[in-house]
C-alpha cells in the first residue's frame, strides 16, 4: 500500500505565492506520473499540473508561467509552486500519483486535499 500526505495549503493574498508538497510512503512501489488537481465548490475537479518520472510537465493553460510542478524522486515527493495567485484559484488542491509495482500499475492514489484560500 501507499499513502500520499500533502501539506502547504493556507491563506494567501492575491498575487502571493504558496508551495504545496506531497510525499508518498509505503513499501514495494514506485511512483510514475504525479500531478496536482484542484476543485472549488460547485466546480468540477481539474488537472492543474502533471509531471512524469523523467521531468516532462503539462500545465493547465490558466496557470502556465505562474505555477511550477517538480519532483524529488529520492524523496518520493512532488511539489507545486504557485505564484501570482488569483482569487478564482481558491480551491482544494490534491495530489495524485500513478503507483506501479513491477511492470504493472497497482493504483491511482490520492493525497490529502489542501485548502488554498486567496483573499484580500
Residue, then its C-alpha position, 0 to 999 in steps of 0.5 A: x500500500x501507499x499513502x500520499x500526505x500533502x501539506x502547504x495549503x493556507x491563506x494567501x493574498x492575491x498575487x502571493x505565492x504558496x508551495x504545496x508538497x506531497x510525499x508518498x510512503x509505503x513499501x514495494x512501489x514506485x511512483x510514475x506520473x504525479x500531478x496536482x488537481x484542484x476543485x472549488x465548490x460547485x466546480x468540477x475537479x481539474x488537472x492543474x499540473x502533471x509531471x512524469x518520472x523523467x521531468x516532462x510537465x503539462x500545465x493547465x493553460x490558466x496557470x502556465x508561467x505562474x505555477x511550477x510542478x517538480x519532483x524529488x524522486x529520492x524523496x518520493x515527493x512532488x511539489x507545486x509552486x504557485x505564484x501570482x495567485x488569483x482569487x478564482x484559484x481558491x480551491x482544494x488542491x490534491x495530489x495524485x500519483x500513478x503507483x506501479x509495482x513491477x511492470x504493472x500499475x497497482x493504483x491511482x492514489x490520492x493525497x490529502x486535499x489542501x485548502x488554498x484560500x486567496x483573499x484580500 
